[in-house]
Amino acid sequence: PEETLPVTDATLRLLLARHGETTLNSAHRIIGSTDLPLSNAGRQQADRLARRLALERLDALYASPLRRAVETAELVAAACGLPAQVDERLRETDFGAWEGLSMDEVARRDAAALAAWQADAMAAPTGGEPPARLLARVDALLSDLRGRHAGQTVALVAHGGLFQALILRALNLPYRNDWVFMLYNGSLSELSLAAVRNVAVYLNDSAHLGPVNALA
């Protein structure tokens, strides 16, 4: 028989909304803590994401303080009729000296540090945030959300790297610093956090964005 998801009055439904794209996203460069606005395509993605989230009955909306997430969250807030609360713990991890570079450029300019980072998930990029610090703020955020919003539906507007860490920690999986899950700009994922266990309900839903070429 098909297994059913255990849902109780204390289950937290957590919707993970990745911000729309920026010019560095479309150029496949590392953004990290670099504070960029949405591109024109990114605003279209954010608008479509907002319309998708307007179909949900949200109890709370939280956003990273970085501009690309704030701009996305503002559209979601307007569509859903509730305020976006900025939470510093949703900030993307800082990639230090690698920000603005492609991975090929990192390999040429900082080969030893890249090799160490690839070999050890707890190694930090040159001048960047140590993964232990990232995981500590993710753990604190998850604990606070579960305590504050049990039985509710909460949306988080944040970043791919931050969401990778959050999903791994919520599901009690080993941390990895590479891309374990593909999360498109403007995509939506859902976690169910219950007393018995945490479950990924779906990942990287981007049907609301339409064909990729529609945002070109």
ZADO-875931 format. One record per residue: residue in one letter; x, y negated, z of N, C-alpha, C in turn; chain; residue number from 1. Coordinates in steps of 0.05 Angstrom, whole numbers, plus 32768, in hexadecimal, padded with zeros to 4 digits. Layout:
<atoms>
ATOM type  npx  npy  npz capx capy capz  cpx  cpy  cpz mol seq
ATOM    A    X    Y    Z    X    Y    Z    X    Y    Z   A NUM
...
</atoms>
This chain:
<atoms>
ATOM type  npx  npy  npz capx capy capz  cpx  cpy  cpz mol seq
ATOM    P 8011 8018 8000 8000 8000 8000 8012 7FE7 8000   A   1
ATOM    E 8007 7FD1 7FF4 8016 7FB8 7FF4 8018 7FAD 8010   A   2
ATOM    E 8031 7FA4 8016 8035 7F99 8031 802A 7F7D 8032   A   3
ATOM    T 801D 7F76 8047 8013 7F5B 804B 8025 7F4B 805E   A   4
ATOM    L 8026 7F31 8059 8036 7F1F 8069 8029 7F1A 8083   A   5
ATOM    P 8036 7F1F 809A 8029 7F19 80B4 8027 7EFB 80B8   A   6
ATOM    V 800F 7EF1 80BA 800A 7ED5 80BF 7FFC 7ED1 80D9   A   7
ATOM    T 8006 7EC0 80EA 7FFA 7EBA 8104 7FF6 7E9C 8106   A   8
ATOM    D 7FE8 7E94 811B 7FE4 7E77 8120 7FFE 7E68 8123   A   9
ATOM    A 8013 7E76 8129 802D 7E68 812E 803F 7E68 8115   A  10
ATOM    T 8036 7E74 80FF 8046 7E75 80E7 804A 7E59 80DB   A  11
ATOM    L 8063 7E52 80D6 806A 7E39 80C8 806E 7E3E 80AB   A  12
ATOM    R 805E 7E30 809B 8061 7E32 807E 8073 7E1A 8075   A  13
ATOM    L 808B 7E21 806B 809F 7E0D 8065 80A3 7E0B 8046   A  14
ATOM    L 809D 7DF4 803B 809F 7DF0 801E 80B9 7DE0 8019   A  15
ATOM    L 80CA 7DEB 8008 80E4 7DDF 8003 80E4 7DD2 7FE7   A  16
ATOM    A 80E4 7DB8 7FE6 80E2 7DA9 7FCD 80FD 7D9C 7FC6   A  17
ATOM    R 8109 7DA6 7FB1 8123 7D9A 7FA9 811D 7D80 7F9A   A  18
ATOM    H 812D 7D6C 7FA0 812A 7D52 7F93 812D 7D54 7F74   A  19
ATOM    G 8123 7D3F 7F66 8127 7D3E 7F49 8144 7D39 7F43   A  20
ATOM    E 814B 7D3C 7F29 8167 7D3B 7F22 8172 7D1E 7F20   A  21
ATOM    T 818C 7D1D 7F22 819B 7D04 7F1E 81AD 7D07 7F06   A  22
ATOM    T 81BC 7CF2 7EFF 81CE 7CF4 7EE8 81E4 7D09 7EED   A  23
ATOM    L 81ED 7D0C 7F06 8201 7D20 7F0C 81F6 7D3D 7F0A   A  24
ATOM    N 81DD 7D40 7F12 81D1 7D5B 7F0F 81D1 7D63 7EF1   A  25
ATOM    S 81C8 7D51 7EE0 81C6 7D58 7EC4 81E1 7D5C 7EB7   A  26
ATOM    A 81F6 7D50 7EC3 8211 7D53 7EB9 821F 7D6B 7EC6   A  27
ATOM    H 8212 7D79 7ED7 821D 7D91 7EE5 8236 7D89 7EF5   A  28
ATOM    R 8233 7D74 7F04 8249 7D6B 7F16 8240 7D6C 7F33   A  29
ATOM    I 8253 7D6F 7F45 824D 7D72 7F61 8244 7D57 7F6D   A  30
ATOM    I 822D 7D57 7F7A 8223 7D3E 7F85 8229 7D3C 7FA3   A  31
ATOM    G 8220 7D50 7FB2 8224 7D50 7FCF 8218 7D37 7FDD   A  32
ATOM    S 8228 7D28 7FEB 821F 7D11 7FFA 821E 7CF8 7FEA   A  33
ATOM    T 8227 7CF9 7FD1 8226 7CE1 7FBF 8209 7CD8 7FBC   A  34
ATOM    D 8203 7CBF 7FC1 81E8 7CB5 7FC3 81DF 7CA9 7FA9   A  35
ATOM    L 81D1 7CB9 7F99 81C8 7CB1 7F7E 81AA 7CB0 7F7D   A  36
ATOM    P 819F 7C9E 7F6B 8182 7C9E 7F67 817A 7CB4 7F53   A  37
ATOM    L 8161 7CB8 7F50 8157 7CCA 7F3C 815B 7CBF 7F20   A  38
ATOM    S 8160 7CD0 7F0D 8161 7CC8 7EF1 8144 7CC6 7EE7   A  39
ATOM    N 8140 7CBD 7ECF 8125 7CBC 7EC4 8118 7CD7 7EC4   A  40
ATOM    A 8127 7CEC 7EBB 811D 7D07 7EBB 8117 7D10 7ED8   A  41
ATOM    G 8128 7D08 7EEB 8124 7D0F 7F07 810B 7D03 7F12   A  42
ATOM    R 8104 7CEB 7F0A 80EB 7CDF 7F14 80D3 7CEE 7F08   A  43
ATOM    Q 80D5 7CF7 7EF0 80BF 7D07 7EE4 80BC 7D21 7EF4   A  44
ATOM    Q 80D3 7D2E 7EFA 80D2 7D47 7F09 80C6 7D42 7F25   A  45
ATOM    A 80CE 7D2C 7F32 80C4 7D25 7F4C 80A6 7D20 7F4B   A  46
ATOM    D 809D 7D12 7F36 8080 7D0D 7F34 8070 7D27 7F31   A  47
ATOM    R 807A 7D39 7F21 806C 7D53 7F1D 806D 7D63 7F36   A  48
ATOM    L 8084 7D62 7F45 8085 7D70 7F5E 8071 7D65 7F72   A  49
ATOM    A 806F 7D4A 7F72 805B 7D3D 7F84 803F 7D46 7F7E   A  50
ATOM    R 8038 7D48 7F65 801D 7D51 7F5D 8019 7D6E 7F65   A  51
ATOM    R 802E 7D7E 7F64 802C 7D9A 7F6D 8027 7D9B 7F8B   A  52
ATOM    L 8036 7D8B 7F9A 8033 7D8C 7FB7 8019 7D7F 7FC0   A  53
ATOM    A 800D 7D6F 7FB0 7FF2 7D63 7FB7 7FDD 7D78 7FB8   A  54
ATOM    L 7FE2 7D90 7FAD 7FCF 7DA6 7FAF 7FD1 7DB5 7FC9   A  55
ATOM    E 7FE6 7DAF 7FD9 7FE9 7DBB 7FF3 7FDD 7DA9 8009   A  56
ATOM    R 7FD7 7DB5 801F 7FCE 7DA6 8036 7FE5 7DA3 804A   A  57
ATOM    L 7FF5 7D8F 8045 800D 7D8B 8055 8007 7D7F 8070   A  58
ATOM    D 8015 7D89 8085 8013 7D7C 809F 8029 7D69 80A5   A  59
ATOM    A 8040 7D6C 8097 8057 7D5B 809B 8069 7D5C 8083   A  60
ATOM    L 8078 7D46 807E 808A 7D44 8068 80A4 7D38 8072   A  61
ATOM    Y 80BA 7D46 806D 80D5 7D3C 8076 80E7 7D3A 805D   A  62
ATOM    A 80FA 7D27 805E 810C 7D23 8048 8128 7D1D 8051   A  63
ATOM    S 813B 7D25 8040 8157 7D1E 8043 8159 7CFF 8041   A  64
ATOM    P 816D 7CF3 804E 8170 7CD6 804B 817D 7CCD 8031   A  65
ATOM    L 8187 7CE0 8021 8194 7CD8 8008 817F 7CCE 7FF3   A  66
ATOM    R 8187 7CBB 7FE4 8174 7CAC 7FD3 8164 7CBE 7FC0   A  67
ATOM    R 8171 7CD1 7FB4 8163 7CE3 7FA1 814C 7CF2 7FAE   A  68
ATOM    A 8151 7CFA 7FC8 813C 7D08 7FD7 8126 7CF4 7FE1   A  69
ATOM    V 812F 7CDD 7FEA 811B 7CC9 7FF3 8108 7CC1 7FDD   A  70
ATOM    E 8114 7CBC 7FC5 8103 7CB4 7FAE 80EF 7CCA 7FA7   A  71
ATOM    T 80F8 7CE3 7FA8 80E6 7CF9 7FA3 80D1 7CFB 7FB9   A  72
ATOM    A 80D9 7CF8 7FD2 80C6 7CFA 7FE8 80B1 7CE4 7FE8   A  73
ATOM    E 80B9 7CCC 7FDE 80A6 7CB6 7FDD 808F 7CBD 7FCA   A  74
ATOM    L 8095 7CCA 7FB4 8080 7CD2 7FA1 806E 7CE8 7FAD   A  75
ATOM    V 807B 7CFB 7FBB 806C 7D10 7FC9 805A 7D03 7FDE   A  76
ATOM    A 8065 7CF1 7FEE 8055 7CE4 8003 803C 7CD6 7FF8   A  77
ATOM    A 8040 7CC8 7FE2 802A 7CB9 7FD6 8014 7CCD 7FCC   A  78
ATOM    A 801D 7CE3 7FC0 800A 7CF6 7FB5 7FFC 7D06 7FCB   A  79
ATOM    C 8009 7D0A 7FE2 7FFE 7D1B 7FF7 7FF1 7D0A 800D   A  80
ATOM    G 7FF5 7CF0 800D 7FE8 7CDF 8021 7FF3 7CE2 803D   A  81
ATOM    L 800D 7CE7 8040 8019 7CE8 805A 8036 7CDD 8058   A  82
ATOM    P 8041 7CD2 806E 805C 7CC6 806D 8072 7CDA 806B   A  83
ATOM    A 8088 7CD2 805E 80A0 7CE2 805C 80B2 7CDA 8073   A  84
ATOM    Q 80B9 7CED 8084 80CB 7CE7 809A 80E8 7CF0 8093   A  85
ATOM    V 80FA 7CDD 8095 8116 7CE3 808E 8124 7CF2 80A5   A  86
ATOM    D 8131 7D08 809E 8140 7D17 80B2 815D 7D1B 80A8   A  87
ATOM    E 8170 7D11 80B7 818C 7D12 80AF 8196 7D2F 80AB   A  88
ATOM    R 818A 7D42 80B8 8193 7D5E 80B6 818D 7D6A 809B   A  89
ATOM    L 817C 7D5C 808B 8176 7D66 8070 8189 7D5B 805B   A  90
ATOM    R 819C 7D4B 8064 81B1 7D41 8051 81C0 7D57 8044   A  91
ATOM    E 81C7 7D53 802A 81D7 7D67 801C 81F3 7D69 8029   A  92
ATOM    T 81FF 7D80 8027 821A 7D84 8031 822E 7D72 8022   A  93
ATOM    D 8242 7D68 8030 8256 7D56 8024 826C 7D67 8017   A  94
ATOM    F 8271 7D62 7FFD 8285 7D71 7FEF 82A0 7D62 7FED   A  95
ATOM    G 82A2 7D4C 7FFC 82BC 7D3E 7FFE 82C7 7D35 7FE3   A  96
ATOM    A 82E1 7D3D 7FDF 82EF 7D35 7FC7 82E4 7D41 7FAE   A  97
ATOM    W 82D3 7D55 7FB0 82C9 7D63 7F98 82B0 7D55 7F8C   A  98
ATOM    E 82A5 7D42 7F9B 828D 7D35 7F91 8292 7D25 7F77   A  99
ATOM    G 827F 7D28 7F64 8282 7D1B 7F4B 8291 7D2C 7F36   A 100
ATOM    L 829D 7D42 7F3F 82AC 7D53 7F2D 829C 7D6B 7F23   A 101
ATOM    S 82A3 7D76 7F0D 8299 7D90 7F05 82A9 7DA5 7F12   A 102
ATOM    M 82A0 7DBE 7F13 82AF 7DD4 7F1F 82C9 7DD8 7F10   A 103
ATOM    D 82C9 7DD5 7EF6 82E1 7DD8 7EE6 82F6 7DC3 7EEE   A 104
ATOM    E 82ED 7DAB 7EF4 8300 7D96 7EFC 830A 7D9C 7F18   A 105
ATOM    V 82F9 7DA6 7F2A 8303 7DAE 7F45 8318 7DC3 7F42   A 106
ATOM    A 8314 7DD7 7F30 8327 7DED 7F2C 8342 7DE2 7F23   A 107
ATOM    R 8342 7DCD 7F13 835B 7DC2 7F08 8369 7DB0 7F1D   A 108
ATOM    R 8359 7DA1 7F2C 8365 7D8D 7F3E 836A 7D97 7F5A   A 109
ATOM    D 835B 7DAB 7F63 835D 7DB4 7F7F 835B 7DD2 7F80   A 110
ATOM    A 836B 7DE0 7F71 8368 7DFD 7F6D 836B 7E0D 7F87   A 111
ATOM    A 837E 7E05 7F98 8383 7E15 7FB1 836B 7E12 7FC4   A 112
ATOM    A 8360 7DFA 7FC7 8349 7DF6 7FD8 8331 7E04 7FCD   A 113
ATOM    L 832D 7E04 7FB3 8317 7E11 7FA7 8319 7E2F 7FAB   A 114
ATOM    A 8331 7E3A 7FA9 8334 7E57 7FAD 832E 7E5E 7FCA   A 115
ATOM    A 8336 7E4E 7FDD 8330 7E53 7FF9 8312 7E51 7FFE   A 116
ATOM    W 8305 7E3E 7FF2 82E8 7E3B 7FF5 82D9 7E52 7FE9   A 117
ATOM    Q 82E2 7E5D 7FD3 82D5 7E74 7FC6 82DA 7E8D 7FD6   A 118
ATOM    A 82F1 7E8F 7FE4 82F7 7EA7 7FF3 82EB 7EA8 800F   A 119
ATOM    D 82E4 7E91 801A 82DA 7E8F 8035 82C2 7E7C 8036   A 120
ATOM    A 82AB 7E87 803B 8292 7E77 803B 8293 7E61 8050   A 121
ATOM    M 82A4 7E64 8064 82A5 7E50 807A 82BB 7E3B 8075   A 122
ATOM    A 82C8 7E3C 805E 82DC 7E27 8057 82CD 7E0F 804B   A 123
ATOM    A 82D8 7DF7 8050 82CC 7DDF 8047 82DA 7DD5 802E   A 124
ATOM    P 82CC 7DC7 801C 82D9 7DB9 8005 82EC 7DA5 8011   A 125
ATOM    T 8300 7D9C 8001 8313 7D89 800A 8305 7D6F 8013   A 126
ATOM    G 8308 7D69 802D 82FB 7D51 8038 82DD 7D53 803C   A 127
ATOM    G 82D2 7D6B 8039 82B5 7D6F 803A 82AB 7D79 8055   A 128
ATOM    E 8291 7D7D 8057 8285 7D86 8070 828B 7DA4 8075   A 129
ATOM    P 8294 7DAB 808D 8298 7DC7 8093 827D 7DD6 8093   A 130
ATOM    P 827C 7DED 8087 8262 7DFC 8087 8257 7E01 80A3   A 131
ATOM    A 8268 7E04 80B7 825E 7E08 80D2 824C 7DF1 80DB   A 132
ATOM    R 8254 7DD9 80D3 8245 7DC1 80DA 822A 7DC1 80CB   A 133
ATOM    L 822B 7DC8 80B1 8212 7DCA 80A1 81FF 7DDE 80AE   A 134
ATOM    L 8209 7DF5 80B5 81F8 7E0A 80C0 81EC 7E02 80DB   A 135
ATOM    A 81FC 7DF3 80EB 81F2 7DEA 8105 81DA 7DD7 8102   A 136
ATOM    R 81DC 7DC5 80EF 81C5 7DB2 80EC 81AD 7DC0 80DF   A 137
ATOM    V 81B2 7DD4 80CD 819C 7DE3 80C2 818E 7DF4 80D8   A 138
ATOM    D 819D 7E00 80EA 8192 7E10 80FF 8181 7DFE 8112   A 139
ATOM    A 818C 7DE6 8118 817D 7DD4 812A 8164 7DCB 811D   A 140
ATOM    L 8165 7DC5 8103 814D 7DBD 80F4 8137 7DD2 80F4   A 141
ATOM    L 813F 7DEB 80EE 812C 7E01 80EE 811F 7E05 8109   A 142
ATOM    S 812F 7E03 811E 8125 7E07 8139 8111 7DF1 8140   A 143
ATOM    D 8117 7DD8 8139 8105 7DC1 813E 80EB 7DC4 812F   A 144
ATOM    L 80ED 7DCB 8116 80D5 7DCE 8105 80C2 7DE3 8110   A 145
ATOM    R 80CE 7DFA 8118 80BE 7E10 8123 80B0 7E07 813D   A 146
ATOM    G 80BE 7DF8 814D 80B2 7DEF 8166 809D 7DD9 8163   A 147
ATOM    R 80A1 7DC8 814F 8090 7DB1 814B 8078 7DB7 8139   A 148
ATOM    H 807B 7DCA 8127 8067 7DCD 8112 805C 7DEA 8110   A 149
ATOM    A 805C 7DF9 8126 8051 7E14 8125 8034 7E14 811A   A 150
ATOM    G 802F 7E26 8107 8014 7E27 80FC 800E 7E13 80E7   A 151
ATOM    Q 8022 7E03 80DE 801D 7DEE 80CB 802C 7DF2 80B1   A 152
ATOM    T 8026 7DE1 809E 8034 7DE1 8084 8045 7DC8 8082   A 153
ATOM    V 805F 7DCB 807E 8072 7DB5 807E 8082 7DB6 8064   A 154
ATOM    A 8085 7D9F 8058 8096 7D9D 8040 80B0 7D8E 8047   A 155
ATOM    L 80C6 7D98 803C 80E0 7D8C 803F 80EA 7D84 8023   A 156
ATOM    V 80F2 7D6B 801F 80FD 7D62 8006 811B 7D5E 800A   A 157
ATOM    A 812B 7D6F 7FFD 8147 7D6E 8002 8157 7D79 7FEA   A 158
ATOM    H 816D 7D88 7FF0 8181 7D8D 7FDC 8186 7DAB 7FD8   A 159
ATOM    G 8192 7DB2 7FC1 8197 7DCE 7FBB 81A9 7DDC 7FCF   A 160
ATOM    G 81C0 7DCF 7FD5 81D3 7DDC 7FE8 81C7 7DDE 8004   A 161
ATOM    L 81B9 7DC9 800D 81AD 7DCA 8027 8198 7DE0 8028   A 162
ATOM    F 8187 7DE3 8013 8173 7DF7 8013 817F 7E13 8011   A 163
ATOM    Q 8195 7E16 8003 81A2 7E31 8003 81A9 7E39 801F   A 164
ATOM    A 81B6 7E27 802E 81BD 7E2E 804A 81A4 7E33 805B   A 165
ATOM    L 8190 7E23 8057 8177 7E26 8068 816A 7E40 8062   A 166
ATOM    I 8168 7E48 8049 815B 7E61 8042 816B 7E79 804E   A 167
ATOM    L 8185 7E78 804B 8195 7E8E 8055 8192 7E90 8074   A 168
ATOM    R 8192 7E7A 8082 8190 7E7A 809F 8174 7E83 80A8   A 169
ATOM    A 8160 7E7A 809A 8144 7E81 80A1 8140 7E9F 809E   A 170
ATOM    L 814D 7EAB 8089 8149 7EC7 8083 815E 7ED9 8091   A 171
ATOM    N 816F 7ECC 80A1 8184 7EDA 80B0 8197 7EE9 809D   A 172
ATOM    L 819E 7EDC 8088 81B1 7EE7 8074 81CC 7EDA 8078   A 173
ATOM    P 81E2 7EE8 8071 81FD 7EDC 8073 81FF 7EC3 8062   A 174
ATOM    Y 820C 7EAF 806D 8210 7E96 805F 8223 7E99 8048   A 175
ATOM    R 821C 7E8E 8031 822E 7E8D 8019 822E 7E70 800F   A 176
ATOM    N 8245 7E67 8005 8247 7E4C 7FFC 8243 7E49 7FDE   A 177
ATOM    D 823E 7E5F 7FD0 8238 7E5D 7FB4 821A 7E5D 7FB0   A 178
ATOM    W 8211 7E5C 7F97 81F4 7E5A 7F92 81E8 7E76 7F92   A 179
ATOM    V 81DC 7E7D 7FA8 81CE 7E97 7FAB 81B3 7E96 7F9E   A 180
ATOM    F 81A5 7E7F 7FA0 818A 7E7C 7F95 818B 7E65 7F81   A 181
ATOM    M 817F 7E69 7F6A 817C 7E53 7F57 8164 7E42 7F5F   A 182
ATOM    L 8169 7E29 7F65 8154 7E16 7F6D 8156 7DFE 7F5A   A 183
ATOM    Y 8144 7DFC 7F47 8145 7DE6 7F34 813E 7DCB 7F41   A 184
ATOM    N 8147 7DB6 7F35 813E 7D9B 7F3E 8120 7D9A 7F3A   A 185
ATOM    G 8112 7D91 7F4F 80F4 7D8F 7F4E 80E6 7DA9 7F54   A 186
ATOM    S 80F5 7DBE 7F5B 80E8 7DD8 7F60 80DD 7DD9 7F7D   A 187
ATOM    L 80CC 7DED 7F81 80C0 7DF1 7F9B 80C4 7E0E 7FA4   A 188
ATOM    S 80CC 7E12 7FBD 80CF 7E2D 7FC9 80BF 7E2D 7FE3   A 189
ATOM    E 80B8 7E45 7FEC 80A9 7E47 8005 80B4 7E5D 8017   A 190
ATOM    L 80B7 7E56 8030 80BE 7E69 8045 80A7 7E6B 8059   A 191
ATOM    S 80A3 7E82 8063 808F 7E87 8079 809F 7E8F 8092   A 192
ATOM    L 809E 7E7E 80A6 80AD 7E82 80BF 809A 7E8A 80D5   A 193
ATOM    A 809B 7EA4 80DB 8088 7EAF 80EF 8097 7EBA 8107   A 194
ATOM    A 8088 7EC1 811C 8095 7ECB 8134 80A2 7EE7 812E   A 195
ATOM    V 8095 7EF7 811D 809F 7F12 8117 80B7 7F11 8105   A 196
ATOM    R 80B5 7F02 80EF 80CB 7F01 80DC 80C7 7EE9 80C9   A 197
ATOM    N 80DC 7EE1 80BC 80DB 7ECC 80A8 80DC 7ED8 808C   A 198
ATOM    V 80CC 7ECD 807A 80CA 7ED8 805F 80CC 7EC2 804A   A 199
ATOM    A 80DA 7EC7 8034 80DA 7EB6 801D 80C1 7EBD 800C   A 200
ATOM    V 80AE 7EAB 800A 8095 7EB1 7FFC 809A 7EAE 7FDE   A 201
ATOM    Y 80A7 7E98 7FD6 80B0 7E95 7FBA 80C7 7E81 7FB9   A 202
ATOM    L 80D7 7E83 7FA3 80EE 7E72 7FA0 80EE 7E65 7F84   A 203
ATOM    N 80F5 7E4C 7F83 80FA 7E3E 7F69 80E2 7E3D 7F57   A 204
ATOM    D 80CA 7E38 7F63 80B2 7E35 7F52 80B5 7E1A 7F43   A 205
ATOM    S 80B6 7E1B 7F29 80BA 7E03 7F19 80A4 7E01 7F03   A 206
ATOM    A 808F 7E11 7F05 807A 7E11 7EF1 806E 7DF5 7EEE   A 207
ATOM    H 806C 7DE6 7F03 8061 7DCB 7F02 8071 7DB7 7EF2   A 208
ATOM    L 808B 7DBE 7EED 809C 7DAC 7EDE 8097 7DAE 7EC0   A 209
ATOM    G 808B 7DC4 7EB7 8086 7DC7 7E9A 80A0 7DCF 7E8B   A 210
ATOM    P 809F 7DCE 7E71 80B7 7DD5 7E61 80CE 7DC2 7E67   A 211
ATOM    V 80E6 7DCD 7E67 80FE 7DBD 7E6D 8100 7DA5 7E5A   A 212
ATOM    N 80FA 7DAA 7E40 80FE 7D95 7E2C 80EA 7D7E 7E30   A 213
ATOM    A 80D5 7D83 7E40 80C2 7D6D 7E45 80CE 7D57 7E56   A 214
ATOM    L 80E4 7D5D 7E64 80F1 7D49 7E75 810A 7D3D 7E68   A 215
ATOM    A 810F 7D44 7E50 8127 7D3A 7E42 8125 7D1C 7E3C   A 216
</atoms>
